[in-house]
Structures are given as structure tokens and as C-alpha cells.
Amino acid sequence: MLFCQLAQAKSLREITEGLQASEGKLKHLGLPEAPARSTLAYANSHRPWQLFETVFQQLLKHCQQRLGVAKAGAKLGLPGKLLSLDATVIDLCAAVFDWAQFRATKGAVKLYLRLDHDGYLPCYAVITEGKVHEIQVARKLRLQRGTMLVFDRGYTDYGWFQRLTEEGVHFVTRLKDNATYIVVERRAAHGEGVLADEVMVLEKQAGSATAPFLRRIRYWDAANQREMVFLTNHLELPATTVAAIYKERWQIELLFKALKQNLRVKTFVGTTANALKTQIWTALIALVKFLQLQAKFPWSLSRLIALLRQQLFVYRDLWRWLESPFEGPVELTEADSPQLPLALEAS
């Protein structure tokens, strides 16, 4: 399945025949032969997808230990981690994937990711049917106190906002246009682009003694020429920092884009729920963001995956290739070469 992802194989036949063509090199991986198409189809349907989730979590832990990246939260003056939460819809044919309910004539699944901004690696994933609402997944999250979570308006749930505040988890999102609230304090608007900075209580929770105080920040986005209204439960951060935190949310959009453009998460080689989840988890395992972060060479993610695809069965040191992908072969001297000179005489 990793070969499916990195080689961009479109079917079980492409996977098995592509591996068969490299059979001699498979033996160095401990595989006596490539799996048959029926064997691979059976494994995708019956081998639990949770196995691949476990492998992903182990790989993530290994990558996080090796990464020496600067803490994104520290750069923004945050005491804890900065995380983004979002979901993307993967459209499916309702007739083929009849278990993936979404609409009457359309099937889909949703892939939920939580992005750790320390290295921009996905640290949590959930795959559900398309009809499951985002907030149902968000409510199940348990985050460490002091964490800053950023998400869009699709996760608006005032009860969840209150629970996050009570647990000591900070958040930044955008306020819905139809939200009703009561302003309890107006602060001076400090910082470029800041139009207003207010402390408020949501009208729906105003009668409760435990209603959290929230901040409403109006901000002018000069780059896109539009006004944005942010909502946060952090009452002390500078308003410009709140805007910068929400801007960081764009990184999770780039992650979804990279997955869909470079790996096999839009078309599938199996139609069962287990096969689909297996393929998505192997896509997350195959994501080479870690290699991009480790390399000094200025790789873009799409360029790295495209060139790596051509080197899958080439005997070459990965880390050396990563730093110098276009380096020529090492020239052997006479002392290095075991070839004996052969004296030829003209007849």
C-alpha cells in the first residue's frame, strides 16, 4: 500500500505488477515475491485498519523526537502548543460505496486532521461517514491545559466553547455573522489592522453564572481587502497575535491540498470501509513532510514526492540523495576499481 501511494498506482493490478517488475529488489526487503492481486484485495478487506493507525502513531512519535524545529507556539508568545483542527470531504460514488452515507445521491467520507504546528505534522486523524457533522468529532477531543486550538466557523458550538474554557484550553475562531452577544468591555484597538477589541458574553449564555468571557476582535485583512471578526477565550493576548494565530490555520489547508494532489486519497483500490481507511492511513504514513523538514535542500513537497517516486527501487543513500538529489555518480579511481587491466593487441 505504500507502493500504491508513492508510485501513484491506480489499481490492484498496477500495484502487484509494479512490484513483480521489481521482484529482485523486493527480496532485499524480505519479500520472496510480490503478493497476488486476490491476496492484496483480501488483506485490504480483512486486515484491521487500526494496525495502520498504530504504525502512523509510532512513526509520528519517532519523527517528533528527531525534529529540531522551533516551537510555533513560542514564536507567537503562547505558553503551550498551537494546534489546528479541520476536516475535508472525500467524494465517493454512492452506488459503489453504499456504506458511506452523505446525501441521497452522493456518497462521501470526511477526514478530520489535527495539525501540530511544531513541524506541521498531522498528530491526530479520524475518518467518518460524510453525514457526520464536524462538531461531533470535536467534542470528543481531550487537549492539554494551555493548548491553543484554532478552527473555522464550521465548529461553532457555544457549549463546546465553554467546556474548552473550563478545561484551560484556549481557542481562536471566527465569529458567525448572526451571533448575538453582550459587550461588557471595550478596549483600545492596538496594532495594525485592529478595528475593535471587545470583551463580551454570548447572549445565549448571559444568564448563566459560569458563562465564559470571550473576546471579539474586528480586524482588517489588508492582503485580501476584507474585514474579519475573530472570537477567542484568551483575554490577554495582543489582538494582532490573535489574527496571526488564525492566519496559521492556513497550514492545515495546505496539508489537505498536499494529500489530495500527491497521494492516493481521492480514488481507491478497494470499496469496503476497511480498505478505504487502510488506504487513507497509508497515505498519512507515506506523507514525506518529515523528510522535507529534515533536508537542507529547498524542497517543495510536491517536487520531493515526484522525484522520490522515481527513486523507489534505486540503490542510493536516502539522506545523501535528500541533500544532493542531482549529484552525479562518484568516479572510481584505479585503486577503488577491482577491474584488472586487459591488454589488447591489434591483430
N, C-alpha and C positions, 0 to 999 in steps of 0.2 A: 504493500500500500504506500510505502514511502517512495518506491519507484514510480507508482502511479502519479504521485504528487509532483515529484521533481522532474520526471520525464514527460509530464503532461499527457499521459496515456488516457485515451478516451473510452476504453472498453476493457473488459476482462481479457479478451483476445490480445489486445495490444500489450497488456501487462505481461501475460505469460509468454508470448512470442518474443517480446523485447528482452525478457530475462533469459529465454532459451538461446537467443543470439549471443548472449554474454555468458554462456554456461561455464566456460573455462575459468572465468574470473569469479563466478559465484562460488566455486569450490574453496577459494581463499576466504570466503565469508562463512564457511562451514556448511554450505548447502550443496548436497551432491547433485541436485538437478533443480530446474525451475518447477514450481507447482503447476499441476494441470488446471485447466480452466474450471472444471467442475469442483476441484478441491478448493480453489480460491473462492468460488461462489458459495460453497457450503460454509467455509470459515467465516466469510463476511456475514452470513445469516445467523450463525450459531456461536461464534466466539464472542464473549461478552464485551460490549464496547467499553465497559468500566475498566478493562485491562489497559486500554489505550489512554484513558483518563489518568490512571495511576502512573503510566510511563511519562505522560506530559508533566505531571506534578513533580516527579523525580528529576526530570530534565530541567524544569524551571528552577528548582532549588539549586541544582548544580550551576546553572547559568548565573543566578543571582549571587552565588558565593564567589564566582570568578570575576564578575563585573566590578570594575573600579570606577563607576560613573559618579558624578556629583549628584547629591540629593536634590531632586527637583523641589521638594517642599522647603528645604533650607534656602534655596535661591530666592524663593518668594517670601521668606520670613515666617514659614509655618513651623509649628512645633513637631508635627507628625508627618505621616505620608500623605502624598497627593494621589488620589485615585479618580479615574473617570469610569462612568457606567453608561453603557448604551447597548442597543440591540439593532440587528439588521434582519430584514426579511429575505429568505431564500425561496423564490417561487418554484413550485413543483406542479406537475401535471396531476390534476385531481383523479383522473381515470387510472393512472399508474400507481401513484402514491395515495391510495384511498384512505390510509390511516392518518395522513397529515391534513387535518381539517383546518380550513381557513375561511373560505367563502363558499357559496353554493356551487359555483362552477370553477373554483380555483383552490389548489392545494398550496401549502407553504409550511415551512418551519421557521422559527426565529432562533437566531444565535445571539446570546447575551454574552458580552465580554466585560470584564473589569480590567482596566489598564493601569498598571503600576508605572507612574511617571519616572521612577528611578530606573532608567534604562528602557522605558517604553515597551515593556514586555507584558503580554496578557497574563494575568495571575489567577483568573477565575473565569469559567465558561459554563453556560447552561444551554442546552438545546431543547426547545419545546415545540409543540404544535403551533401553527401560525395564529390560532384564535386566542392563545393565552396572552393576556394583557401584561405590559411591562411591569406595572406596579406589583403584580402578584409575585414576580421573581424578586423584585427589590425588597419587599417586606421580609423575605427570608434571610437577607444579608445580616451578618453579625460582624461589626467592624471594631477595631481597637479604638479606645478613647483617644481623642486628639487627632484622629484622621480627618482629612479634608476630602469630601466626596463631591464631584462636580458632575452634573447631568442636565439634560434638556427638559423642556416643559412636558414631555410625554410621561414623566414620572411624578407629576403633581399629585400629591396626596397629603392633605394637611395633617391627618392623623399620623402618617409616617414621618412628616417633618418634626412633629412634636416628640415622637419616640426617639429620633436621631438626636434631638437636642437633649433629652433626658439622659441618653447614653453617653453624652460628651463627644458626639461625632458632629463635626462641622460640615456644612454643605454650601454650595453655590449653584444656583439655577436661575432660570428666567421666570419672571412673574407673568402669569396669564393676564391678558387684557381685561377679562371680565372679573378679575379678583376684586373683592370688596374688603376694605381694611380701615382701621382707625389709626391715625398718626398720633403718636404720643410725644415725639420729639423731632424737631427739625435742626439738623446740624449744618454747619458751614460747608459749602461744597469746595473741597480742596483737591487739587490735582487737575491736570489737563484732561478735558473731555467730560469731567464730572459736572452734571447739571443739577443734581439734587441728592441729598443724603438724609434719609429719614428713618427713625425708629418707629415701628408700627406693630399692631396686633391684628391678626386676621379677624374680621368681623364675626365669622362663624365660631371662633373660639373665645371671643371677647368676654363672654360670661363665665368662663372657667378660671378658677384661681391658679391653675397650673399652665395657663396659656403662655407659650414662649414669646419673648420679644424678638422680632425679626427686623432686618434692615432692608429697606427698599432704596436702591441706588439707580438713578437715571444717568445714563452715560451716552455720550455722542461718539459713535464709531466713525472717526474721520476717514479711515481707509475705505470703508464700504458706504459712507454717507448715509448712515441710518442711526436712529436712536434705539437703545436697548435698555431694558429695565431688569436689573438683577435682584435676586432675593437671596439672603444669606442669614444664618443664625449666629455668625461671628460678628460681635458688636464692636471689636477693637481694630480690626484690620483697616488700613487705608483703603479708600474707595477705589483707587487706581489698582491696588493689589487684587481686589475682588474682580475687577474687569480682566486683569491679567490671568487670573485663575480660570475664568470661564473661557478665555482665549485658548488656554492649554487643552481644553476639551476637544479641539480640532484634531489632536493627535490620535484619538480613538477612531475618528472618521477616516484618517489616513491609514490606520491599521486595517479597517474593514475593506478599504479600497485595495490595499496590497494583497489581502487574502483573495479577493474575488478576481483580481486581474492576473495574479501569478500562480495561484494554486487551484486545485480542483474542488471547489465548494459550490459550484452552480450546476454542474452536471455530475451524475452519479453512476457508478458501475453496478450498483445493487439497488433494489427497490424496497427492501424491508427497512423498518426503523433502525434495526441493529446495524445494517450495512451502511445506512446514511450517516449515523452517528459515528461509526468507525472511521468513515472517510473524512468527516469534519475534524475529528480528534487527530488523525494522522496529518491533516493539513496544519493544525496548530503545532504539532511536533516538528513538521518539516519547515516551518517558518524560520528563516535563517537570519532573523533580526539580530540574534546574538553575535553571529559572525560579522555582520555589518558594524556592530558596535566595537568589536574587538580589533577590527582591521584599521590600520593607519591609512591604507589606500582609500581614496574618496569614492566609495561605492554608493550608488543608489540601490535600493532594494531590488527593483525590477532588473537592473543590469546584473547584479550579483546572482540572482536566481537564474537568469537566462544563460550566463556563462557557466554557472555550476552545472546546469543541465547537460552541457556538452562535455563535462569532465567526470561524469558519474563513474565510469569504469576505466579511468585513466590512472595509471600508477604514478602518483605525484603527491608530494607532501602538501597536505591541505593548507597548513599555516603559511608555508613558503609561497604557495600559489596565491593565497589570500592577500599577501603583502605585495607580491610582484607577479600579477596574472599574465603579463606579456613578456616575461623573462624568457630568453632563448635557452636551449639546452646547454649544459656545461660541456665545454670542449675538453676531451680527454688528451692527456699527454702520452708520450710513448711509455712512460713509467706506469701510467694508470691502465694502459690497454694490455689485455692478455694476448692480443693477436700477435703471432710471430710474423716477421717479415718473410715474404715469399719471393725468392729470386727468380725472375723470368728471363729466359734467353730468347732472342729472336731466332726463329728457325730459318 
